Amino acid sequence: MKPTLFVLAAGMGSRYGGLKQLDGLGPNGETIMDYSIYDAIKAGFGKLVFVIRKSFEADFKDVVVNKFKNLIDVEIVFQDITTVPEGCTYNPGREKPWGTNHAVLMGKDVIKEPFAVINADDFYGQESFAILADFLRGVEAKKNEYCMVGYRVGNTLSESGSVSRGVCVVDENKNLQNVVERTDIEEKGGAIIYLDEKGEEVSIPAETPVSMNMWGFTPDFFEYSEKAFVEFLKENGDKLKSEFYIPLVVNNLIVAKTATCKVLDTPSKWFGVTYAEDRPQVVLKINELIRKGIYPNQLFKK
């Protein structure tokens, strides 16, 4: 059974101002997500699942899904603030959905095989999808063996300013122990530094693995996530901006020794439009990859 690619796209409407304004960065208006899906198909993924907001279903099918429907099986699921386990309550004044792991939970009824989770608006690179697909093929019919693609922090910086990254703590077997959020990461004086809790600069090696929200799971993760979400809502349901993040659930499973999460090293360079000033550089990077023959000039035939 081929693994599934689960694309977190529920935030696209708010970040981009509507689907019809999806930013075309490739020579034929391709989005970053188009390149991810092209890479995933090439790596051997057999199905796409998008999680979106119900309010832009029609536009999403027209603008996005129609590109891929003849190339790979496609499913759409919806993230909605009201989708919570039976008996759970939350602050009626809340307007924002519950975060990335809540979005993942929306796939539980349509995903029965090992699956990858990615952001819609991050460029991950072909090597990363190949590495991830290989891992997922190896855990078919298994449980509690997860992975995360760990990007070398030096390959994830922005030329336009500092960034925040989840710095990975790993053991001698490359198993994830924890993800620590670090802010104000940038290159300075030939070194890569971040600011610690006291506001002091700390240097880290360029090869240090960081999370860019590229995960691999087996379907048992849904059951753990649902139980964790019930507990999360008991403690945080009254808050207007609390977030049920993927690393929260993964960290808890690791601490409890319920599951392992292998950190897979990738040579790929991540990029995305963190700042408006990043856009011209992203366009140049995509054009350079096309020039090298890594991507065709037009990804999908109309």
PEFENRA-V91750 format. One record per pair of residues at least 12 apart in sequence whose C-alpha atoms are under 6 Angstrom apart, sorted by the first residue. I is the first residue (numbers start at 1). J is the second residue. D is the distance in Angstrom with one decimal. If there is no record, write none. Layout:
i->(I & I)
j->(J & J)
d->(D & D)
//
This chain:
i->(2 & 2 & 3 & 3 & 3 & 3 & 4 & 4 & 4 & 4 & 4 & 5 & 5 & 5 & 6 & 6 & 6 & 6 & 7 & 7 & 7 & 7 & 7 & 8 & 8 & 8 & 9 & 9 & 9 & 10 & 10 & 10 & 25 & 32 & 32 & 33 & 33 & 39 & 40 & 43 & 47 & 47 & 47 & 48 & 49 & 49 & 49 & 50 & 51 & 51 & 51 & 52 & 52 & 53 & 53 & 54 & 79 & 81 & 90 & 90 & 91 & 94 & 98 & 98 & 99 & 99 & 99 & 100 & 100 & 101 & 101 & 101 & 105 & 108 & 112 & 114 & 114 & 114 & 115 & 115 & 116 & 116 & 117 & 117 & 118 & 118 & 122 & 123 & 123 & 123 & 124 & 125 & 128 & 144 & 145 & 145 & 146 & 146 & 146 & 146 & 147 & 147 & 147 & 147 & 147 & 148 & 148 & 148 & 148 & 149 & 149 & 149 & 150 & 150 & 150 & 150 & 150 & 150 & 151 & 151 & 151 & 152 & 152 & 152 & 153 & 153 & 153 & 153 & 154 & 155 & 156 & 162 & 162 & 162 & 163 & 163 & 164 & 164 & 164 & 165 & 165 & 166 & 166 & 166 & 166 & 166 & 167 & 167 & 167 & 168 & 168 & 174 & 174 & 175 & 175 & 175 & 176 & 176 & 176 & 178 & 192)
j->(45 & 46 & 45 & 46 & 114 & 115 & 45 & 46 & 47 & 48 & 115 & 48 & 115 & 116 & 49 & 50 & 116 & 117 & 50 & 117 & 118 & 119 & 120 & 51 & 119 & 120 & 51 & 52 & 120 & 51 & 52 & 53 & 283 & 121 & 123 & 120 & 121 & 126 & 129 & 130 & 72 & 73 & 74 & 74 & 74 & 75 & 76 & 76 & 76 & 77 & 78 & 78 & 79 & 78 & 79 & 78 & 103 & 97 & 237 & 238 & 238 & 240 & 243 & 244 & 243 & 244 & 245 & 245 & 246 & 244 & 245 & 246 & 222 & 222 & 219 & 136 & 217 & 218 & 216 & 217 & 215 & 216 & 214 & 215 & 213 & 214 & 272 & 270 & 271 & 272 & 270 & 268 & 266 & 259 & 259 & 260 & 216 & 217 & 260 & 261 & 215 & 216 & 261 & 262 & 263 & 214 & 215 & 216 & 263 & 214 & 263 & 264 & 209 & 210 & 211 & 263 & 264 & 265 & 209 & 210 & 266 & 207 & 208 & 209 & 206 & 208 & 209 & 210 & 206 & 269 & 270 & 184 & 185 & 186 & 184 & 185 & 182 & 183 & 184 & 181 & 182 & 179 & 180 & 181 & 210 & 211 & 179 & 180 & 210 & 209 & 210 & 262 & 263 & 261 & 262 & 263 & 261 & 262 & 263 & 251 & 204)
d->(5.6 & 4.9 & 5.1 & 5.9 & 5.2 & 5.2 & 5.6 & 5.8 & 4.8 & 5.9 & 4.5 & 5.0 & 5.7 & 4.9 & 4.7 & 5.9 & 5.8 & 4.8 & 4.9 & 6.0 & 5.3 & 5.9 & 5.8 & 5.5 & 5.0 & 5.6 & 5.6 & 5.2 & 5.4 & 5.7 & 3.8 & 5.1 & 5.4 & 5.8 & 5.8 & 5.3 & 5.9 & 5.3 & 5.8 & 4.9 & 5.8 & 4.8 & 5.9 & 4.7 & 5.8 & 4.7 & 5.6 & 4.9 & 6.0 & 4.8 & 5.3 & 5.0 & 6.0 & 5.3 & 5.6 & 5.7 & 5.8 & 4.7 & 4.3 & 5.2 & 4.5 & 4.8 & 5.3 & 5.6 & 4.9 & 5.0 & 5.6 & 5.1 & 5.9 & 5.6 & 5.0 & 4.6 & 6.0 & 5.9 & 5.8 & 5.7 & 5.7 & 4.3 & 5.7 & 5.5 & 5.5 & 4.4 & 5.6 & 5.1 & 5.9 & 4.8 & 5.2 & 5.6 & 5.3 & 5.9 & 5.2 & 5.4 & 5.8 & 4.4 & 6.0 & 5.3 & 5.5 & 4.8 & 6.0 & 4.4 & 5.8 & 4.9 & 4.5 & 4.4 & 5.8 & 5.9 & 4.4 & 6.0 & 5.0 & 5.6 & 5.8 & 4.7 & 4.9 & 5.3 & 5.6 & 5.6 & 5.5 & 5.2 & 5.2 & 5.3 & 5.8 & 4.6 & 5.3 & 4.7 & 5.5 & 5.6 & 5.9 & 5.8 & 4.4 & 4.8 & 5.1 & 4.9 & 5.1 & 4.9 & 5.4 & 5.1 & 5.6 & 4.2 & 5.9 & 5.8 & 5.5 & 5.5 & 5.3 & 4.3 & 5.3 & 5.1 & 5.5 & 5.1 & 4.4 & 5.6 & 5.3 & 5.9 & 5.6 & 5.5 & 4.4 & 5.8 & 5.4 & 5.9 & 5.9 & 6.0 & 5.8)
//
